[in-house]
């Protein structure tokens, strides 16, 4: 009888130890997810600041233009994709890429957002690089 009682206590102890370990691992996973979320949130804020700089330094107005106006301004598109309510039109030049996003719900669809990136995909943030890209485009 003592043997069964001892085995029961040991079993309960081992089960509770594994439960504690599972709880610890779960806690670590939650902390890791929270950290990743916070880092992504900070990265999104940085990207938004960079895009604001682009708009500030941009010498040509892209927002509000329709597809035909954009093509006449920037030339032949390198890539066009339709995704849900958005047209994405990309224009590749020697040292930069221009991404324009048109809202399909408007008639005609118009540009509501754009980005200037280098050939590696990084947002352009320096005034001289933005101006070089824009002069290459127009």
RODRENRO-350612 format. One record per residue (C-alpha): residue number from 0; residue in three letters; chain; x, y, z. Coordinates in nm, 4 decimals. Layout:
<figus>
<figu><k>NUM</k><r>ALA</r><c>A</c><c1>X</c1><c2>Y</c2><c3>Z</c3></figu>
...
</figus>
This chain:
<figus>
<figu><k>0</k><r>UNK</r><c>A</c><c1>0.0000</c1><c2>0.0000</c2><c3>0.0000</c3></figu>
<figu><k>1</k><r>UNK</r><c>A</c><c1>0.2830</c1><c2>0.2352</c2><c3>0.0892</c3></figu>
<figu><k>2</k><r>UNK</r><c>A</c><c1>0.4430</c1><c2>0.1486</c2><c3>-0.2450</c3></figu>
<figu><k>3</k><r>UNK</r><c>A</c><c1>0.1315</c1><c2>0.2483</c2><c3>-0.4422</c3></figu>
<figu><k>4</k><r>UNK</r><c>A</c><c1>0.0995</c1><c2>0.5683</c2><c3>-0.2382</c3></figu>
<figu><k>5</k><r>UNK</r><c>A</c><c1>0.4680</c1><c2>0.6517</c2><c3>-0.2956</c3></figu>
<figu><k>6</k><r>UNK</r><c>A</c><c1>0.4349</c1><c2>0.5833</c2><c3>-0.6694</c3></figu>
<figu><k>7</k><r>UNK</r><c>A</c><c1>0.1263</c1><c2>0.8059</c2><c3>-0.6859</c3></figu>
<figu><k>8</k><r>UNK</r><c>A</c><c1>0.3053</c1><c2>1.0940</c2><c3>-0.5154</c3></figu>
<figu><k>9</k><r>UNK</r><c>A</c><c1>0.6070</c1><c2>1.0542</c2><c3>-0.7426</c3></figu>
<figu><k>10</k><r>UNK</r><c>A</c><c1>0.3797</c1><c2>1.0436</c2><c3>-1.0509</c3></figu>
<figu><k>11</k><r>UNK</r><c>A</c><c1>0.1957</c1><c2>1.3574</c2><c3>-0.9447</c3></figu>
<figu><k>12</k><r>UNK</r><c>A</c><c1>0.5263</c1><c2>1.5297</c2><c3>-0.8813</c3></figu>
<figu><k>13</k><r>UNK</r><c>A</c><c1>0.6647</c1><c2>1.4321</c2><c3>-1.2245</c3></figu>
<figu><k>14</k><r>UNK</r><c>A</c><c1>0.3466</c1><c2>1.5378</c2><c3>-1.4032</c3></figu>
<figu><k>15</k><r>UNK</r><c>A</c><c1>0.3432</c1><c2>1.8718</c2><c3>-1.2234</c3></figu>
<figu><k>16</k><r>UNK</r><c>A</c><c1>0.7114</c1><c2>1.9244</c2><c3>-1.3122</c3></figu>
<figu><k>17</k><r>UNK</r><c>A</c><c1>0.6405</c1><c2>1.8693</c2><c3>-1.6807</c3></figu>
<figu><k>18</k><r>UNK</r><c>A</c><c1>0.3423</c1><c2>2.1059</c2><c3>-1.6559</c3></figu>
<figu><k>19</k><r>UNK</r><c>A</c><c1>0.5669</c1><c2>2.3704</c2><c3>-1.5056</c3></figu>
<figu><k>20</k><r>UNK</r><c>A</c><c1>0.8151</c1><c2>2.3194</c2><c3>-1.7901</c3></figu>
<figu><k>21</k><r>UNK</r><c>A</c><c1>0.5369</c1><c2>2.3539</c2><c3>-2.0489</c3></figu>
<figu><k>22</k><r>UNK</r><c>A</c><c1>0.4227</c1><c2>2.6734</c2><c3>-1.8776</c3></figu>
<figu><k>23</k><r>UNK</r><c>A</c><c1>0.7789</c1><c2>2.8094</c2><c3>-1.8845</c3></figu>
<figu><k>24</k><r>UNK</r><c>A</c><c1>0.8189</c1><c2>2.7308</c2><c3>-2.2533</c3></figu>
<figu><k>25</k><r>UNK</r><c>A</c><c1>0.4816</c1><c2>2.8870</c2><c3>-2.3296</c3></figu>
<figu><k>26</k><r>UNK</r><c>A</c><c1>0.5832</c1><c2>3.1995</c2><c3>-2.1414</c3></figu>
<figu><k>27</k><r>UNK</r><c>A</c><c1>0.9061</c1><c2>3.2215</c2><c3>-2.3424</c3></figu>
<figu><k>28</k><r>UNK</r><c>A</c><c1>0.7134</c1><c2>3.1802</c2><c3>-2.6684</c3></figu>
<figu><k>29</k><r>UNK</r><c>A</c><c1>0.4696</c1><c2>3.4562</c2><c3>-2.5733</c3></figu>
<figu><k>30</k><r>UNK</r><c>A</c><c1>0.7561</c1><c2>3.6913</c2><c3>-2.4849</c3></figu>
<figu><k>31</k><r>UNK</r><c>A</c><c1>0.9240</c1><c2>3.6135</c2><c3>-2.8168</c3></figu>
<figu><k>32</k><r>UNK</r><c>A</c><c1>0.6040</c1><c2>3.6865</c2><c3>-3.0105</c3></figu>
<figu><k>33</k><r>UNK</r><c>A</c><c1>0.5537</c1><c2>4.0134</c2><c3>-2.8210</c3></figu>
<figu><k>34</k><r>UNK</r><c>A</c><c1>0.9124</c1><c2>4.1183</c2><c3>-2.8951</c3></figu>
<figu><k>35</k><r>UNK</r><c>A</c><c1>0.8724</c1><c2>4.0389</c2><c3>-3.2663</c3></figu>
<figu><k>36</k><r>UNK</r><c>A</c><c1>0.5466</c1><c2>4.2322</c2><c3>-3.2769</c3></figu>
<figu><k>37</k><r>UNK</r><c>A</c><c1>0.7055</c1><c2>4.5369</c2><c3>-3.1120</c3></figu>
<figu><k>38</k><r>UNK</r><c>A</c><c1>1.0038</c1><c2>4.5242</c2><c3>-3.3492</c3></figu>
<figu><k>39</k><r>UNK</r><c>A</c><c1>0.7712</c1><c2>4.5016</c2><c3>-3.6516</c3></figu>
<figu><k>40</k><r>UNK</r><c>A</c><c1>0.5640</c1><c2>4.7908</c2><c3>-3.5195</c3></figu>
<figu><k>41</k><r>UNK</r><c>A</c><c1>0.8775</c1><c2>5.0035</c2><c3>-3.4820</c3></figu>
<figu><k>42</k><r>UNK</r><c>A</c><c1>0.9919</c1><c2>4.9059</c2><c3>-3.8316</c3></figu>
<figu><k>43</k><r>UNK</r><c>A</c><c1>0.6556</c1><c2>5.0100</c2><c3>-3.9763</c3></figu>
<figu><k>44</k><r>UNK</r><c>A</c><c1>0.6880</c1><c2>5.3500</c2><c3>-3.8067</c3></figu>
<figu><k>45</k><r>UNK</r><c>A</c><c1>1.0382</c1><c2>5.3940</c2><c3>-3.9531</c3></figu>
<figu><k>46</k><r>UNK</r><c>A</c><c1>0.9123</c1><c2>5.3035</c2><c3>-4.3013</c3></figu>
<figu><k>47</k><r>UNK</r><c>A</c><c1>0.6266</c1><c2>5.5540</c2><c3>-4.2689</c3></figu>
<figu><k>48</k><r>UNK</r><c>A</c><c1>0.8737</c1><c2>5.8308</c2><c3>-4.1810</c3></figu>
<figu><k>49</k><r>UNK</r><c>A</c><c1>1.0848</c1><c2>5.7435</c2><c3>-4.4848</c3></figu>
<figu><k>50</k><r>UNK</r><c>A</c><c1>0.7807</c1><c2>5.7570</c2><c3>-4.7124</c3></figu>
<figu><k>51</k><r>UNK</r><c>A</c><c1>0.6832</c1><c2>6.0959</c2><c3>-4.5697</c3></figu>
<figu><k>52</k><r>UNK</r><c>A</c><c1>1.0332</c1><c2>6.2195</c2><c3>-4.6616</c3></figu>
<figu><k>53</k><r>UNK</r><c>A</c><c1>0.9855</c1><c2>6.0910</c2><c3>-5.0167</c3></figu>
<figu><k>54</k><r>UNK</r><c>A</c><c1>0.6607</c1><c2>6.2806</c2><c3>-5.0541</c3></figu>
<figu><k>55</k><r>UNK</r><c>A</c><c1>0.8211</c1><c2>6.5943</c2><c3>-4.9103</c3></figu>
<figu><k>56</k><r>UNK</r><c>A</c><c1>1.1189</c1><c2>6.5832</c2><c3>-5.1507</c3></figu>
<figu><k>57</k><r>UNK</r><c>A</c><c1>0.9211</c1><c2>6.4677</c2><c3>-5.4556</c3></figu>
<figu><k>58</k><r>UNK</r><c>A</c><c1>0.9216</c1><c2>6.7267</c2><c3>-5.7328</c3></figu>
<figu><k>59</k><r>UNK</r><c>A</c><c1>0.6557</c1><c2>6.5507</c2><c3>-5.9393</c3></figu>
<figu><k>60</k><r>UNK</r><c>A</c><c1>0.3011</c1><c2>6.4963</c2><c3>-5.8205</c3></figu>
<figu><k>61</k><r>UNK</r><c>A</c><c1>0.1869</c1><c2>6.1332</c2><c3>-5.8492</c3></figu>
<figu><k>62</k><r>UNK</r><c>A</c><c1>-0.0992</c1><c2>6.1286</c2><c3>-5.5984</c3></figu>
<figu><k>63</k><r>UNK</r><c>A</c><c1>-0.4364</c1><c2>6.1750</c2><c3>-5.7680</c3></figu>
<figu><k>64</k><r>UNK</r><c>A</c><c1>-0.3169</c1><c2>6.0806</c2><c3>-6.1192</c3></figu>
<figu><k>65</k><r>UNK</r><c>A</c><c1>-0.4948</c1><c2>5.8094</c2><c3>-6.3163</c3></figu>
<figu><k>66</k><r>UNK</r><c>A</c><c1>-0.3262</c1><c2>5.5146</c2><c3>-6.4913</c3></figu>
<figu><k>67</k><r>UNK</r><c>A</c><c1>-0.2871</c1><c2>5.6909</c2><c3>-6.8280</c3></figu>
<figu><k>68</k><r>UNK</r><c>A</c><c1>-0.1399</c1><c2>6.0020</c2><c3>-6.6665</c3></figu>
<figu><k>69</k><r>UNK</r><c>A</c><c1>0.1101</c1><c2>5.7944</c2><c3>-6.4679</c3></figu>
<figu><k>70</k><r>UNK</r><c>A</c><c1>0.2180</c1><c2>5.6012</c2><c3>-6.7768</c3></figu>
<figu><k>71</k><r>UNK</r><c>A</c><c1>0.2626</c1><c2>5.9239</c2><c3>-6.9759</c3></figu>
<figu><k>72</k><r>UNK</r><c>A</c><c1>0.4699</c1><c2>6.0670</c2><c3>-6.6873</c3></figu>
<figu><k>73</k><r>UNK</r><c>A</c><c1>0.6812</c1><c2>5.7612</c2><c3>-6.6010</c3></figu>
<figu><k>74</k><r>UNK</r><c>A</c><c1>0.6893</c1><c2>5.5646</c2><c3>-6.9267</c3></figu>
<figu><k>75</k><r>UNK</r><c>A</c><c1>0.6122</c1><c2>5.2016</c2><c3>-6.9945</c3></figu>
<figu><k>76</k><r>UNK</r><c>A</c><c1>0.5449</c1><c2>5.0034</c2><c3>-6.6766</c3></figu>
<figu><k>77</k><r>UNK</r><c>A</c><c1>0.7732</c1><c2>4.7107</c2><c3>-6.5954</c3></figu>
<figu><k>78</k><r>UNK</r><c>A</c><c1>0.5072</c1><c2>4.5291</c2><c3>-6.3961</c3></figu>
<figu><k>79</k><r>UNK</r><c>A</c><c1>0.1334</c1><c2>4.5640</c2><c3>-6.3360</c3></figu>
<figu><k>80</k><r>UNK</r><c>A</c><c1>-0.0563</c1><c2>4.3619</c2><c3>-6.0784</c3></figu>
<figu><k>81</k><r>UNK</r><c>A</c><c1>-0.4209</c1><c2>4.3715</c2><c3>-5.9839</c3></figu>
<figu><k>82</k><r>UNK</r><c>A</c><c1>-0.4886</c1><c2>4.2613</c2><c3>-5.6289</c3></figu>
<figu><k>83</k><r>UNK</r><c>A</c><c1>-0.8363</c1><c2>4.3024</c2><c3>-5.4835</c3></figu>
<figu><k>84</k><r>UNK</r><c>A</c><c1>-0.9180</c1><c2>4.6725</c2><c3>-5.4796</c3></figu>
<figu><k>85</k><r>UNK</r><c>A</c><c1>-0.5680</c1><c2>4.7863</c2><c3>-5.5815</c3></figu>
<figu><k>86</k><r>UNK</r><c>A</c><c1>-0.3623</c1><c2>4.8165</c2><c3>-5.8992</c3></figu>
<figu><k>87</k><r>UNK</r><c>A</c><c1>0.0111</c1><c2>4.8120</c2><c3>-5.8353</c3></figu>
<figu><k>88</k><r>UNK</r><c>A</c><c1>0.2191</c1><c2>4.9516</c2><c3>-6.1201</c3></figu>
<figu><k>89</k><r>UNK</r><c>A</c><c1>0.5993</c1><c2>4.9341</c2><c3>-6.1022</c3></figu>
<figu><k>90</k><r>UNK</r><c>A</c><c1>0.8369</c1><c2>5.1375</c2><c3>-6.3152</c3></figu>
<figu><k>91</k><r>UNK</r><c>A</c><c1>1.1984</c1><c2>5.0140</c2><c3>-6.3271</c3></figu>
<figu><k>92</k><r>UNK</r><c>A</c><c1>1.4767</c1><c2>5.2551</c2><c3>-6.4133</c3></figu>
<figu><k>93</k><r>UNK</r><c>A</c><c1>1.8549</c1><c2>5.2151</c2><c3>-6.3995</c3></figu>
<figu><k>94</k><r>UNK</r><c>A</c><c1>1.9053</c1><c2>5.2935</c2><c3>-6.0297</c3></figu>
<figu><k>95</k><r>UNK</r><c>A</c><c1>1.5557</c1><c2>5.3017</c2><c3>-5.8823</c3></figu>
<figu><k>96</k><r>UNK</r><c>A</c><c1>1.2065</c1><c2>5.1610</c2><c3>-5.8907</c3></figu>
<figu><k>97</k><r>UNK</r><c>A</c><c1>0.8839</c1><c2>5.3525</c2><c3>-5.8545</c3></figu>
<figu><k>98</k><r>UNK</r><c>A</c><c1>0.5822</c1><c2>5.1732</c2><c3>-5.7120</c3></figu>
<figu><k>99</k><r>UNK</r><c>A</c><c1>0.2407</c1><c2>5.3321</c2><c3>-5.7587</c3></figu>
<figu><k>100</k><r>UNK</r><c>A</c><c1>-0.0771</c1><c2>5.2014</c2><c3>-5.5981</c3></figu>
<figu><k>101</k><r>UNK</r><c>A</c><c1>-0.4102</c1><c2>5.2907</c2><c3>-5.7563</c3></figu>
<figu><k>102</k><r>UNK</r><c>A</c><c1>-0.7496</c1><c2>5.2575</c2><c3>-5.5898</c3></figu>
<figu><k>103</k><r>UNK</r><c>A</c><c1>-0.9744</c1><c2>5.0589</c2><c3>-5.8266</c3></figu>
<figu><k>104</k><r>UNK</r><c>A</c><c1>-1.2889</c1><c2>5.1731</c2><c3>-5.6486</c3></figu>
<figu><k>105</k><r>UNK</r><c>A</c><c1>-1.2416</c1><c2>5.5252</c2><c3>-5.7875</c3></figu>
<figu><k>106</k><r>UNK</r><c>A</c><c1>-1.3581</c1><c2>5.5959</c2><c3>-6.1421</c3></figu>
<figu><k>107</k><r>UNK</r><c>A</c><c1>-1.1096</c1><c2>5.6166</c2><c3>-6.3051</c3></figu>
<figu><k>108</k><r>UNK</r><c>A</c><c1>-0.8656</c1><c2>5.4464</c2><c3>-6.0638</c3></figu>
<figu><k>109</k><r>UNK</r><c>A</c><c1>-0.6195</c1><c2>5.6998</c2><c3>-5.9197</c3></figu>
<figu><k>110</k><r>UNK</r><c>A</c><c1>-0.2860</c1><c2>5.6869</c2><c3>-5.7369</c3></figu>
<figu><k>111</k><r>UNK</r><c>A</c><c1>-0.3318</c1><c2>5.7109</c2><c3>-5.3622</c3></figu>
<figu><k>112</k><r>UNK</r><c>A</c><c1>0.0155</c1><c2>5.5981</c2><c3>-5.2582</c3></figu>
<figu><k>113</k><r>UNK</r><c>A</c><c1>0.3639</c1><c2>5.5644</c2><c3>-5.4094</c3></figu>
<figu><k>114</k><r>UNK</r><c>A</c><c1>0.7147</c1><c2>5.4578</c2><c3>-5.3084</c3></figu>
<figu><k>115</k><r>UNK</r><c>A</c><c1>1.0625</c1><c2>5.5130</c2><c3>-5.4494</c3></figu>
<figu><k>116</k><r>UNK</r><c>A</c><c1>1.3071</c1><c2>5.2295</c2><c3>-5.3854</c3></figu>
<figu><k>117</k><r>UNK</r><c>A</c><c1>1.6588</c1><c2>5.1419</c2><c3>-5.4959</c3></figu>
<figu><k>118</k><r>UNK</r><c>A</c><c1>1.7267</c1><c2>4.8279</c2><c3>-5.6992</c3></figu>
<figu><k>119</k><r>UNK</r><c>A</c><c1>1.7798</c1><c2>4.6322</c2><c3>-5.3750</c3></figu>
<figu><k>120</k><r>UNK</r><c>A</c><c1>1.4293</c1><c2>4.7215</c2><c3>-5.2556</c3></figu>
<figu><k>121</k><r>UNK</r><c>A</c><c1>1.5303</c1><c2>4.9727</c2><c3>-4.9864</c3></figu>
<figu><k>122</k><r>UNK</r><c>A</c><c1>1.3269</c1><c2>5.2923</c2><c3>-4.9548</c3></figu>
<figu><k>123</k><r>UNK</r><c>A</c><c1>1.5067</c1><c2>5.6031</c2><c3>-5.0768</c3></figu>
<figu><k>124</k><r>UNK</r><c>A</c><c1>1.5370</c1><c2>5.8572</c2><c3>-4.7972</c3></figu>
<figu><k>125</k><r>UNK</r><c>A</c><c1>1.8124</c1><c2>6.0990</c2><c3>-4.8960</c3></figu>
<figu><k>126</k><r>UNK</r><c>A</c><c1>1.6978</c1><c2>6.4068</c2><c3>-5.0799</c3></figu>
<figu><k>127</k><r>UNK</r><c>A</c><c1>1.9669</c1><c2>6.3760</c2><c3>-5.3488</c3></figu>
<figu><k>128</k><r>UNK</r><c>A</c><c1>1.8822</c1><c2>6.0086</c2><c3>-5.4160</c3></figu>
<figu><k>129</k><r>UNK</r><c>A</c><c1>1.5119</c1><c2>6.0895</c2><c3>-5.4426</c3></figu>
<figu><k>130</k><r>UNK</r><c>A</c><c1>1.5837</c1><c2>6.3771</c2><c3>-5.6807</c3></figu>
<figu><k>131</k><r>UNK</r><c>A</c><c1>1.8171</c1><c2>6.1546</c2><c3>-5.8888</c3></figu>
<figu><k>132</k><r>UNK</r><c>A</c><c1>1.5486</c1><c2>5.8889</c2><c3>-5.9107</c3></figu>
<figu><k>133</k><r>UNK</r><c>A</c><c1>1.2825</c1><c2>6.1403</c2><c3>-6.0091</c3></figu>
<figu><k>134</k><r>UNK</r><c>A</c><c1>1.5062</c1><c2>6.2976</c2><c3>-6.2738</c3></figu>
<figu><k>135</k><r>UNK</r><c>A</c><c1>1.5738</c1><c2>5.9501</c2><c3>-6.4133</c3></figu>
<figu><k>136</k><r>UNK</r><c>A</c><c1>1.1989</c1><c2>5.8914</c2><c3>-6.4309</c3></figu>
<figu><k>137</k><r>UNK</r><c>A</c><c1>1.0907</c1><c2>6.2155</c2><c3>-6.5947</c3></figu>
</figus>
